[in-house]
Amino acid sequence: MAAGAGEILQLIRSGRATTRTQVLEATGLSRVTVAQRMDALVAAGIVRAAGSAGATGGRRSERFVFDPADSLVLVAALELGEPVPDAAAQRGPQARPSDAASDSAPLRGSQAHSSDAAELAVVDPHGALLARMPLAVDVAAGPGVVVPQLLDAFDELLADAGIKPAAVGGVALSVPGPVDPQDHRLSDPPVMPGWGAWPVVEAVRERFDVPVHLENDADAMAYGEFTELGAGRGNRPQPFVLVKVSGYLGAGLVIDGNTYRGTDGGAGDVGHVDVGGDAICRCGRRGCLAAEAGGAALLRRLAEAGSDVGSLAELRALAERGDPLVTAELDRAAGLIGRVLAVVVGVLNPADLVVAGELAVPTMIAGIRAGVYAGAQPRATARLRIRPAVLGPDAVLIGLARVAVDDRFSAEAVDARLG
């Protein structure tokens, strides 16, 4: 089938063909057809001329770049704070340490999170953050309370930045739980009771009449890092894995250049792999990786050891200073995480494994690397690159924006729009 305007746009976005001559050579289309389809992209405000490029024959060709109008993306990343231990966990030696509020203990009563938050931003089509706003929320209050707060905050963010709502072309939100790829709703996440099957996407679309995306946070981070590293620019994108190590644990998978969510949105849910141990998980079981090696589990174990570390920020700062107790706990957690990821590496044989999140410190990354190499076969790790996230703390925001932009300007979507 002859290349449509959508496929030509992908060539321009990737940099593989940015002039009419290059597009002609890449597609085999006639000059007239190339001119018609590129003119349609320009008329639609999707690409624009951006000066000239040199040519081997001496004549300079006009170069085109992806620069769509009215395509800003509103993004919001919902993050759970560290759980506040309940009274039973604070009674002292008579309380079993393993029954204390862990990385995944059920949210009941006083076990609400101490610092739930959302980070909101306006992002341009190229991934640049134009404006941002932190927002304190209480996830336990439920989506009927939190989602309207997010929508009002979006309005405030746009007003403060002097951006008209008409300039927004998409909205994307991330949550620390599985999202069903069929109905785009949360799949009864144990860390977010009351959110399962609630129509988040529909509620957002009522306020902003644009495409809306709801993503798992690790999936969004993985897609952002995948595109930032250029992992999909070759002829055949290689499997890509990102593990988020923060208050909670999760992994995002990109296969054949697309986020892999699984049948019900549960792909990458490494936090609930049984690694032994006695800590209670939010899912109700004991010994899940999240309950043994997540950020809240580290805080709990440090408290049991007599440390007064009260937040992941403090934990990270101590880790960067080489605190021996913190380093020992990070080593233990990294070993467990690496053991689980060794199985993932053995199954997928990825080219890249990125470690992201608030606890992606050198000690953690080194421990994960050691665990993966110890547990996986050499064939699966021969060309594996284990590295920190290059987008840093903005990975989820940029990833969300890229999900929205890439969906809106996919070859199929553009061809359908231009006819």
N, C-alpha and C positions, 0 to 999 in steps of 0.2 A: 504493500500500500504506500502511495506517495506521502511524503512528509507533509503534515499540515502546519498551520501557524504555531500550534502548541509545541510541536517537535522543534521547530526553528527557534522558538523561545528558549527551550532547554539548551540548545547549542549556544545561544548568546549568553545565558546565565552561567553556564559552565566555563565560558571562555574558549571553547573549542572552535567556535566560528562567530566572529563579531562583525564581519563585513559581508556585503552581498556576494562578493566573489567567493569568500570562504564558505558561506552557506550553500552556494551553488555547488561547490566541489564536495561538500560533506553530504549533500542530499541527492545530487544527481538530477535535481529539478531544472526546468528551463529557466532562462533569465526572466521571462515574463512572469512565470509562476512565483519565483522567488520575490520579485519586485511587488507583486500583488499581495503576497502574504506578509511581507515585512511592512508594507504600507499599512496593512490592516492593524498590525501590532502598534505601529506609531499612532494611527488614528484613534486607537482604543486607549491611548495613554499608558501603554504597558512598557514600551521601549522608546528611547529617544536617540537622536544622533548626538555623538559626543566627540566631534573633531574627526581627524583623519588618521589613518594608520599607513605605515609605509608598505610598499608593494615591491616585489622583486623586479618588475619591469620599469620601475621608476615612477609610475603613476601612483598617487596616493588615493586610497579608498576610504570612504566614509565609514566610521566605526559606530556601532550601536551598543547601547548598554541597557540593562534592565533597570527601570526607574519608574515604577507604577505610581499613578496618582491616586489619592484617596485610599491608601492601603496601609495606614498605620494599624498596629495591632495592640489592643489592650490585653495585658496579661496579669494574672494573679496566681501566686504560688502559696498554697496553704500549708503551713508547717505546724506540727504539734510540738508543744513545749515538753520539758521533762515532767513526768508525773509527780504529783505531790503525794508522798507516802500517807497512807491512812493511819488511824490511831493504832491499829494492831501492829503495824510495822514499826511504830515508834515506842512500844512499851518496854523495849529493852531485851535482855537476854532470854526471857521466857518466850519471845516470839521467834519462830523459825526464820532464819535469814532468807531461806528459799521462798518463803511465802510473802516477803516484802514486795512492795510495788516494784515490778520489774519493767524491762524494756517493753513488755507486751502484756502487762497485767490488765484485767478488765477494768474499764472506766465505770466506777460506781461511787456515788456520793462524793466523799472527799478525795477520791482518786482522780479528780479532774486535773487537767494540765495547768501548770503554773504560768506558762508563757506562750500559749498558742498565739500564732501571728500569721499575717498574710503580708507578702511583699507584692505591691502593685507597680506596674510600669507601663509606659507608652513606648513601643519599640517600632522603629522604622523598618521597611522591607529588607534592609541590609543587615539588621541585627543590632543597630545602634540604639542604646537606651536614651530617649529624649527627656523623660521625666519619670520619677519614681516616688513611691510613698509607702511607708510601713503602716500597718494597721493591726492593732491588738484585737483579737477575737476570742471567743470561747466556743470551741468546736462542740463541746458537750451540749451547748444550747440548741444544737440542731440546725439543719440547713434553712429552715423557715426563718431563723434569726440571722444566721451568718451570711447567706446569699444576698439578702437586701442590704446588709452592711457593705458588702463588696461592691454592689451596684452603685450605691450612694457615693462610695469612695472613688469609684471610677469617674462619676460626674464631677466630683471635687477636683480630682487629679487633672482632668481635661480643662476645667475652668482655670485652675491655677497656672497651667502651662499655656493658656491662651490658644488651645487647640479646639476647633469646632468638631462636634460629634460626626459631622458628615465626612470628615477626613479618616474616620475609622473604618477599616475594611474587614476586621475580624476580631474575635475575642477568644482567648484561650486561658483555661484555668487548670492548675494541677492540684492533685490531692494525694496524700500518703496512703493510698489504698488502691485495690484493683478496680479497674473500670471495664465493664462489659463491652466488648467491641461491637456487639450487635445493637444494643439499645442505648449505648453511650451513657449508662448510669452506673453508679457505684455498686459493686457486687458485695453487699453486706460486709463492709470492712470491720473487723473486730476492733480497730483503733478509732472508729468513727461511728458509734452506735446511733441509730436513727437516720443515718444518711443513705442507707441502702435503698436503691430504686427511686429515690427522690428525684424529680425532674429538674436537675440543675441547669442543663442545657436549655430547656424550654423556658425556664424563668429568666435566664440571661437574654435569650432572644426576644423576649417580650419588651425588654428595655432597649436593646440594641439590635436593630433589624439587619444583622449581618451573620455570616457563618460563625458558629460557636463550637469550640472544641473543649472536651474534658479529658485530661490525660493523667495517668499515674505519674508522680513526680520523677521517679527513676527513668521511666520511659522518655519523658520530655528531656531530661538531662542527657540521656544516651543519644537521642536524635540530634540534640544541639552539638554535642562533642563530635559525633560522627561526621556531621556536615562541616564543622570547624576544622577538623583534621584532614578534610578532603578525602576521607576513606571511601567515598562513593564515586570518585572521579575517574577511576580506572574503567577498563572494559567490563570487569565483573566485580562488583562490590564484595568484599570479604566479610564474614560474620564479625560482629562488633559487640562487646559486652561492657557495660558500665555498672559498677556496684556503688551504691550510695551508702556511706558509713556516717551516720549522724545519730540523732536520738533514736532513729529506727533504721532498719536495714532493708534494702531492696535492690533489685538489679533490673536494668533495662537492656533489651536485646534488639539489635538491628540486623536483619538478615535480608540479603539481596537488596539492600538500600532502603528497606522499609521497617518500621517498628514492628516487632513480632510480639503480639499480645496474648497469643494462645486462644483456645476455644472460648473461654469464659473470662478472659482478662487476667488469668492467674500466672501467666508466664513471667519468670524472673522473681517469683516470690520466695527467694532463698531464705528469708528471715524465719520461715516456719519449717525448715529442715531440722530434723531431730539430731542433735549433736551430743545427747546425753546431758547430764546435769539435773538439778532439782528445782531450778527457778521456774515459777509459773509464768506462762505466756498469756497474752491477751486472748489468744484463741482457746484458752482453757487447758492446754496441754502443758506438760513440763518438758524442759530441755530443748526448746526451740532455739535456733541460732540467735534470733533477736533477743531472747530473754537471757542469753548467756554472754553475748558479745556486742550488743548494741550500746549506744551512748548512755541510755538510762541505766542499763545493767552495769556499765563501768562505774557510773556515779554511785550506784548502790554498793558495789563491791568495795569501792574506795572508802565509803562511809563506814562499812563494816570493819575495815582495816584501820579506822581511826582518823582518816583524812577528812578535812572540812571543805573539800572541793564541792561547790554548790551548783555549778553549771558547766555545760560543754565548753563555753568560752574559757572558763578558768582551767578546765582540763586540758584544752588545747594549748593554752599559754604555758602550763607546767610541762607539757610534753615537749614543747619547743625549747624549754630550758633544761630538759634532760632530767626532770625529777625522777628518782629511782623507782618510787612506788608506782607512779603513773606509767612509767616506761614498762615496768613489769606487767601491769594490767593490760596495756596496749599490746604487748607481745603475746600475751595469752589470747586476747580477743582476735588479733590478727591471725594467729595460728588456726583458730577455729574457722574463721571466715575463709582463709586460704584453703583449708581442707574441703569445705563445701564448694568453693569455686573451682577446685581441681576437677571435680566431677563435671561442672559446667564446661570447662575447657576440654575435657575428654569427649564430651558429647558434641559440642559445636565446633571445636578446633578453630577458635577465632584468631584474627590477626592482631586485634587490640583488646586489651582489658584495661579499662580506665577506672581509677579509684577516685571518687568524688565525695563531697560532703564535708561537714564541719570537722570530722576527725580524720580526714585524708592527710595526715601529717607523715613525714618521712618514716618514722618508726612503724606506723600502721602499714604503709605501702610496702616497706621492706619485709615485714612479717607476712603479709599476704603473698608477696612474691615467693618467699621461701616455702610457704605452705602449698602454693600451686605447683611449684617445681618438684616438691617432694612427693606430691600426691598424684600428679598426672604423668602419663607416659611421655618420654622424650619426643616422640613423633608429634604429639599434640602441642608441645611447647617450643619446638625447634625455631619457629619464626614468630612466636608470640611476643608482643610488646606490652609490658605492664607499666603503666605510667600514670601520673596525676592528671587531673582534669586541667585543660588549658584555659577554660572559661571561668574557672574559680567559682566564687559564690554566685555569679550571675548565670551559671550554666542552665538552671531551670527556666529562668526568664527568657533567655535567648533561645533555648530549645523550644519553648512554647510558641514564640513568635515564628520560628522557622517551620514548625508544624503547620501553623495557620497559613503562612505565605506559600509554602510548597503545595499545600492542598488547593489553595485558591488559584495558583498559577501552574498547576499540573498541565501536562499536554492535553489530557482529556477535557479538563475544565475550560481551558482556553479555546480549544476547538469548538466546544459546545457553545461558548459565549459568542464567538465570532461567526459561527455558522459555516 
